[in-house]
Amino acid sequence: MPPVIAPIRWRSDIAFENVATIDGRFIVDGALNWRELPLTLMAMTVNSGEGHVGSFVAGRIDELGKDKKRDMNGVALADGAVAVRGAGIFDVAGENGAEVARLVEDETLRGISVDLAPNDFTFRDPETGELLDKDEMTEADWERAFFGELQIAFTDATVVAATVCPTPAFDHAHIALAASADGGKHVTITSSFEILTGSEVNGEGAASVGSAVVASAAPAKPRREWFETQEMPGPTPLTVSDEGRVFGHIALWDSCHVGFGDVCVHPPRSYSNYAYFHVGELETDDGSCVAVGKLMYGGPHAPITYSRTHAAAHYDRDTHVAAYLRATDGAHGIWVAGALHPDADAASVRANPPSGDWRPVNGRLELIAALAVPVPGFATPRAETAIVSSGEGIEVLALIVSSGAIESSVPVRRALVAAGLSNEPMPSRLSDDERIELLAAAAASDPIQALAAMADAG
């Protein structure tokens, strides 16, 4: 019997609406649709200079969707931009697909370009953003179009394929493996991590870096921007500010699950943009509502044998809400941001770091809940899994992982100190520029915005 070759999965932003390409094209918001899935993933390793001439079959596109908030790495999109996100597998049984997967894995080949069948188009003035009506264009307008002073704007176009390539038309159209493993093994459905634990609270009651909660004063209708807090520039402990604003990582991409032997299994990315976690709705201070997930406490994890629906019902019935959160796949890990529940027991949440619960949805693990649980203070994660395996493939039927200690990076610790969210002593070896930056951040009216500014500055 031939050996089982597990598929290597990829994910990518294959195109963007409301964003110009480097060659003078523009896709209008809402213009893109696609043929019935799956579609073919092509690839080219030689730049022919003639579009995708010379490309070859490398895999399959199984999923396509749109995200109006963040790119595939969790970075906030520019105003009005829409990422068209794809996912699928490489044809690793074939020589071409296996080679492209290798190049993508080591980031030698990172670009991807969408193959479109245009249904309708017009022209766009790149300086004003105005879309011209082709039937009303003047001779001067057509002359500008001829000389490339106007962009070709697709108002209706169908995605028929995508091509992995060295030079994508969109600057940020990148492709990456969804999950990979050491030693040449690849895991079909993956998960686990180490979560950031809290430090002890000092005698004066001030929280040090990593404390889950410093105070419980959350409003019934929190500010909407709390749920849109951008990811910090490094691994960040789950933190709550004095007014009840919550942010931090609950999983890091570069950590490995301890229960899979010599295979390094990383945390699962969400193929649904955390749709199975964001099942609640919360009204914010501006009267709008935001879809949220919940950090729970006061009860046990759902049994590992439960289905997704049964497990979700368990948390609603047998636990209490500690915080309302939005989750995204960030650059460093799974990033959450939101607000503490006004009636949450702050002491209980502080003493119990978060633990994620993933259950299978359409063959892939999706986060359905997070629970504050008692965890011993050691570096190895405590994990419980229900798995089946065949050959080189591993299928996770359910996964629950609790935390271990992780040191936040020096820049993040400094930023937390500067923002007044930590009483850890400021590092003594700082340059004058660093001291000025920290003082400026400490003086900011909004400490979270100070952190965000430091993240933007690198």
N, C-alpha and C positions, 0 to 999 in steps of 0.2 A: 504494500500500500504506500503510495507516495506521501511524503511529509506534508502536513498542513501548513500553508503559508498564510499567516495572519495579515489582514489588510493594514496598510499604513494610511492613516487618516490625515487630511489636511484641512485647513480653514483659511479664509482670505476675504479681504475686501476687494472684489473684482472690479468695481467701478463706483463712481460717485455722481449723484445728481446735484445740480446747482453748483458744480465745480468745473472749471475749465481744464482741458487737457493741455499738455505742453505743445501740441501741434495745432492749436487753434480751434478745437471743437468744444462743444458745451452741451450737456444733457440737462434738459429742463426738469424741474421737480415734478415727479409723478410720471415721467415719460417712459420709464423702463418697465417692461413686462418680460415674461420668458415662456419658452415652449414647455410642454409637459416634461417633467423630470423623470428619470435622470437625463442629463446632457453630457456631452463628451468634453473631457479636459484634455486640451492639446498642450504641446510644449515645443520650444525651439531653443537650441543652444548656440546657434549661429545667427548673428544679426544680418539678415539678407538685405536690409534696406528697402524691402518691398512688402511692408505689412507683415503678415504671418506666413509668407511663402516659405516652404521648407519645414513647416511644423509637422509634428507626428503625434499620434495618440499616446497619452501618458496616464490616463485615468478616467475618473467619472465624477460628475457633479451631481450630488444627491439632494442638496438643499440650497435654496436661495431665499433671501429675505432682506428687509430694509431696516436700518437703524438710524434714527434722526438725532441721536444724542452723542454716541461715542463710536470711535473706530474699533477695530478688532483687538487693539491693545488697551482699550479702556480710556484712551485720550479723548477729551471733549472735541467734538467736531466744530468747525466754524459755523457761524450763524447761517441757517438755511441749508447747510450741506446735508446730504443723505447718503449713508454708506450702503451699498448693495453687497451683502455678505453671503459668501458661498461656503459650502463644506462638501467633502466627498472623500474618495479614496484614490490612491495611486495604484496603477496596474503593476504590482510588484512581481507578479508571475511572469511578466514580460521584461525583456532586457531594457527597453526604453523607459518604461515606467519606473523600474527599480533604480535606474541611473538618475532620473529626474528627482526621485524621492531622496536619493543620497545628496544631490546638489542642494536641494531645498533644506535638508536637515542641517547641513553645515553652513548654510546661508551664503553659499557661493552663487546661487540663483534665487532671487527673492521677488522678482517682479511678476506681475500677471496683467494681462490685457484682455478686455472683454471683446467678444466677436458679436457684432450687432447686425440685425436686418432692419434697416431704417424704413419706417412706414410713413413718416412725415417729418419735415424739417422747415426751418426758417433761418434767419440770420440775427445775430445779436451784436450790439455795440458793446465792446468790452469796457469802454470808459464810463458809459452811463448805465449799463445793464439792460438797456431797452431792447425788447424783442420786436423786430420789424415784420410787418405783414408783407409777404412776398408779392401779393397782388397790388400793393400800394407803393412798392419801392420805386424810387426815381432812378434816372440814368446815373446820377452821381452815387446813389446807394449801390447799384450793381457794379460800378467801377471800384468802389471801396471793397466790395466782396471779392472781386476779381483779383485785386492786389493784396488780399489777405488781411485787410484792415477790419473786417467783420468776422466774427466767429460763426461757424456752422452750428446751429442750435437744433438738436434733435428734440422734437416735441412728442414723438411716438416712435419707439423702437423696441425690437424684440431681441432678447439675449438668446443666441443659438449655440454658443459655446464660450469657452475662455481658454486663453493660451498663456502658459508659463513662459516668461521671456526675460532677457537681460535688461531691456529698456521699456518699462511700461509707459503708457500714455498719461496715466494719472500718477502724480508724485508719490502718493501714499498707497498705491495699489500693490500690496505685498501679500505673499503666501508663506505659510509656515506649517510645520507639522502640528496636528492637534494633540498628539501624545506619542512619545517614543520611549524606548527602553534601552538599557545598557546591554552590551554583549551581543548586539545584532538582533535581539528579540524585540518584538513590538506588541504592545498590549492593546486589545481591542476596545475595552472599556476600562478606564483607569481612575484611580483616586487615592488620595491621602495627603497628609501634610502635617506640619507642626504649626500650632497656633501660638500667637504671642501671649504669654502669660503676664499677669500683673505683678508689680513689685509691692513690697509691704508699705503701708502708710506710716509715716513717721509720727513721733509723739505729739506733734502739734496738729495732726489731722490733715496735713497737706499731702496730696497724692504724688507719688514719684512716678517715673516713666513706666507706662504699661498698666497702670491701674485702670480697671474697667469703668469705674465711676468715681467722680470726686464730689458730686452733690446731686440731689434730685430736686430740680426746680423746673421741670419741663412744662411748657405750656400745653394746654389741650389742643390748640391749633398751632403747631410749630411753623417756622418759616420755611417756605418751599425750597429756598436755596440750600438749606441744610441737607436735603436729599440729593443735591447735585454737587456736593463737595468733591473737588478733584483729588485724585490719588496723590499722596505725598511722594517725595523723591527717594524713598527707600522703605524697607519693611517697617510698618507702623503699628504699634500696639492698639488694640481697641480702646478708645479714649472717649470720655464724656466730659464736656466743658461744664462750668458752673451752671449755665442756663439749661443744660440738658441736651446739648448737641452731641451726637454720636458719630464717630468715624474711625476707620482703621482697617487692617487686614484680618481676615479670618482664615486665610490659607496662603501659602507661598508656593510659587511655581517650581522653585528649584529644590524643594524638599522631597524626600522619598518615603513611600510607605514601607514599614518594616515587615509586613506580612507576606511579601512576595519573593522571598529568597534573594537570588542574584539579579532580579529584575527591578530596576528603579521605576516605580510607578508614581507619577506626578498627579497633582490635583486635577480633577476633570473640569474642563471649560464647559460653559453652558452653551448648547446649541440653540436654545430657545430665548437667549437673553434673560434668563432667570424668570421665565413666565410661570413656572411651577412653584417658584418661591414668592413672586409678587402676586399673591392671590387675594390680598386685602386691599382696602381703599381707605385713605385718610384725608380729611379736609385740612388744608393749610391756612395760614393767616390771610392769604389774599383771596380766599373763597374757592380756589381751585382744589381739585382732588388729585392725589398721586397714588399710584399702585404701589403697595409695600409688602414686604415680607416681615416676619416677626422673629425676634430673639425671645425665646421662652425661658421660664425658670419655675422652680417649685415642684418638679415632678421628674419621673424617669424618662429615659429615651424610649421610643417605641421599640418593641421587640424586632430583632433583625429579620424575623420571618414574615413580618407584616408587608402587605402590598403598599404602594404609594398612597392610595386613597385611605386605607385603614390606618396607616401611620399618621397621615395628616389629621384624621379624626381624633387620634389619640392625643396629639398635642393640643388641639382645641378643647378637648374634654378634661384632660388630666394635668395641664400646666397653666401658668399665667404669663401674660405678656410683659416682658421687660423693656423692649424697645421696638420701634418700627423702623425698618431699614430698606434701602435700595441697594441691590448687589450688582456689581459689574466685574467683568474680567479686565483687570488692570495690567500694567506692565510688570509688576512684582508679584501679584497674586490676586486673590478674590477680595475686592475692595467693597466695603459697605459704608453707607452714610445715612444718617437719619436723626431720629429723636428718641429720647427716653420716654417711656410711658409715664404719665403724671403720677400714677399710683404705684409705680414699681418700688420694690424693696431694694433701695440702693446698696445696702450692706450685703444682701444676698448676691446681687449681681457682681459686686466688687470681689467677693470671695470665690466666685465660680466663673472661670473663663469660658468662652463659647465653644461649642462642639457642633460640628455640622452633621446633617443627616441627608444622605443621597439615596434616591431610589430610582430604579430603571423606568425610563419613559421612551417608548419606541426604540428600544435597544441601546439607549445611552443613559448614563447616570445624570440626574438633575437634582440640584439642591432643593429640598422641600421645606426644611426648617433648620433653625439653629437653636441650641439649648445650652443655657448656662449650667455647668455641671461641676462637681468637686473633682479636682485633678491633683495628683501628687506633684511636687515640685522637682521633677526630673526631666532631662532633655529628650528622652525617647517618648514618642507619642503613644498613648494608649488607644488601640484600635480594635474594632470588632467588624469582621466582614463575613458575608455569606457568599461563597464563590463556587463556580464550577470551572473545570479546565479540561482542555482536549488538545493534545499536541503542544504547539507553541502558543495557542490562544488561551486567554483568561477572560472569563466573563464574571463580572461582579454583580451579584443579585441584590445586594444592599451593602451600604457602607456607613459606619458611624465612627468618627475620629475625634478624639479629645486632644487637648493641647500638651505641649512641652515648652520649655523655656527657650526663647529666642531673643538675642540681643538686637535691639534696633540699631541701625547704622548711626555713625557719629553725626552726620549732618541732620538726621531726624532728631536725635537726642538734643542737639544744640537748638534746633528750631522749636522743639517742645519747651525747652527751658526759656527761650526768648519769648514764647507766646504765653508764658505763665501757666502752662499745663503740667509742669514738672518742677520739683524742688531739687532735682539732681544738681550737684555743683557744676558750674560752668567749667569746661575744660580749661586748664591753665595755659596751655600752649596755643594761643590764638594770635593770628596776625592782627595788625591794626585795622585792616579792611574787614576782617571777620568780626572784630569787636564792634565796629561801626554798624555792620549789617545786623548783628544781634540786637544792638541798642535800638536801631530803627524798627526792627520787628517787635521788640518789647513795647515800644511806644505806640504801636498801631491800635486803633480803636477796636478792631475785630481781630482777635488772636488767630482765628482760623484763616482769615484772609492773609494774615502775615505769613502763616505757614504756606499757603498757596503761592504767595509771591516768591518765597524762597524756593519753592519747587520749580516755578517758572524760570528762576534765575540759574537753575542748574545745580 
